[in-house]
Amino acid sequence: MAVQPTSTVLSAVQAANEGTNTSNLFINIAKQGTGTLTGANVDPKLVKADRLLSFNENMVREVNASSENTLFSAGEIDASWVYIEILRTQASIYVQNAFYQANNIGPITVYRADIINGKLKVTEEIIYTNCIITRIETTAQALEGKKLDTLKVWFRFTKRQDTLLFFDQNGKPMGQNVSLIDFPQGTLQAKGGGG
């Protein structure tokens, strides 16, 4: 008699490390995360961060075709909704409630982290402020006979700060590049200091 495989629901810690262990993206939603990364080899910025399963954003610059000089042809930047997919944890409940109540939340911080000289270090940090959740979708995915419960989230924001952090092969900081877009003010600031 053949034994039928059973389907189990993964804990947040198991799901964070199983099936997504090649991802180097993490998220901190208004400091509501449970955080599964600990230890001396983990960047302190990731303590309250959860694994980010999926992430998508894009921006479009509308070009003024009637301009006589291409130097001045650039128009306004328009940002799409940001799409993320997270595990059903404490942070997902916070996001869901913020959506129901139409509350602005923030900051929402997305991290890219890489292993540098044996330590997991944040190499990019994107901070979205004054965020409004525009859409949510709950889903369960089959993952090698197991179920992975996730929340898909779309949100808008008013400010976006992107910081790229640079390190040498020994993990010594070598500076950073920062860009800040303030959509209500219509301003862009960029500062370089490394790379």
N, C-alpha and C positions, 0 to 999 in steps of 0.2 A: 504494500500500500504506500503510495507516494505521499510525502508530507507536503501540504500546501504552504507556500510562503505566507507569512503574516505581514500585514502592513502596520507599521508603528509610526507614531508621531514623534519627531525629533524634538529634543529640548532645544532652547535657543542656543546654548553653547555648542551642542552637537551640530545643529544646522549651520551655525556660523563657521564651522570648520570643515564640514563635510559637503562636498560638491561645489564649494566656492573657495577652496583653499588656494586657487591661483589668482584670486582677486586681490588687488592691493588698494582697494577703495574702502573708506570708512566714513561714517556720518555721525555727527552730533546734532541732535535736534533739540534746541533750547535747553541743553544739559539734562534731558530727560532719559538718556540712554542708560542701559544697564551695564554696558562695558564688560567685555569678556577677555580683554587683553591686559595682562599684568606682568610684572617682572622688571628687573633692572635693564633688560635689553629692549624695552618698549618705550617709545617716546611718550613723555607725560601727557602730551596733547591728546593721546588716544585713550586715556583712562575711562572716560564716559562715552566713548564712541562705539557704535555698533557697526558690524559689517554691512557694507552697501552692496546689494545684489545686482542692481542695475542703475545706470545713470545716463541721462541724455539732456543736453541743452544745446541751443543754437541761437545765434544772433544774426540779424540782417541789417545791412546799411543801405538805406534807400539813396540812390545816386540821382543827383539833379542833372538830368540830361541836357538841360538848356544852358548850363554854365559854359562860358567861353574858355575857361581855363580849368584843366583837370585838377589843379591844385586845390581849387575851391568848389569842386563838384560834389564833394561828400555831403550827404544829408544826415538825418538823424539815425541813430542806432535803435533798432527795435529788438527786444529780447523775447524769445518764445517762453512758454511755460516750461519750467524745469520738471523733468520726469525722474522719479526715483522709485526703487523697489526695496523695501526693507522687510525684515522678519517681523512677525506678530509678537512684539514685546511691549514693554512699558512705553517706549517712545511711540509705537504705532497707536496705542490707545490714546495718548496725548494728541497726536495728529488727528485722529478720527474725531475726538471731542472738539478740537479747534475748528474742524471743518463743519461739524453740526452747528456750532455756535457762531460761526463766521468771525472768529477771532484772528487778529493778526498775531503771528508768533515770530520768534527769532531770538538769536540768530540760528540759522541752519548752516552748519559748516560741513563741507565735504573735504576729506583728506585723501591725498595719494601718499602712500607710505612705501618705502623701499628698504631692503636689507642693505645696510652700508656698514662694512667692517663688523658683521655679526650682530648689528643692532637694527631694530625696526625704527626708521626715522621718517618723520613727515617731510616730504619733498615738495608738496604742493598743498595749499590751504585756500579753499574758496569759501568766503563768508557771504551769505545772503542775509540781508536785514529787512525788517518790516515785511514779512512773508504772509501771504494769504493762500490757504489751501483751496484750490479751485476744483479738484476732482479726486476721488479715492475709488479704489477697486480692490476687493478682497479676492484672493485666489489661493488654491491649493494645488501644488504641482507634484507629480509622481517623480521620485528621485530614487532609482534603484529599489523599487518596492516600498519606499517610505514616502511619507507625505511631508511637504515643506509648505507651511502656511505663511503667506506673505501679504503685505499691503502695498499696492501700487498707489503712488501719490503724484499729483501734479500741483505745482505752486507757482505763484508770481511773486515778485520782489521789487523793492525800490532801489536798493543799492547792492552792488556786487564788488567785492574786493578779492583779487586773485594774487596770492603770494607764492612765488617759486623760490624754494630754498636750495642752495647749492652747497655741496660737501666735496672734500677731496676723498681719495680712496681709503683714508684712515678715519673718516668720519668727522674731520675738522670742518666747521662752517666756513664757507667761502663767500658769503653774502647772499643777497636776495634781490629779486625784481618784484615790484608791487604795482598793480594797476587797480584803480578804483573808479567805477562808473556810478554816478549818482543820476538816476533817470529823472526824478522830479526837477533837479537843478539843471539837467542837460550838460553835465560836466564829466570830463575824463581826466584823471591824473595818473601819470605813470612815472615810477622812480626805479632806476636801475642801480644796483650796487654789488653785482656779482655775476657769476656765470662765466 
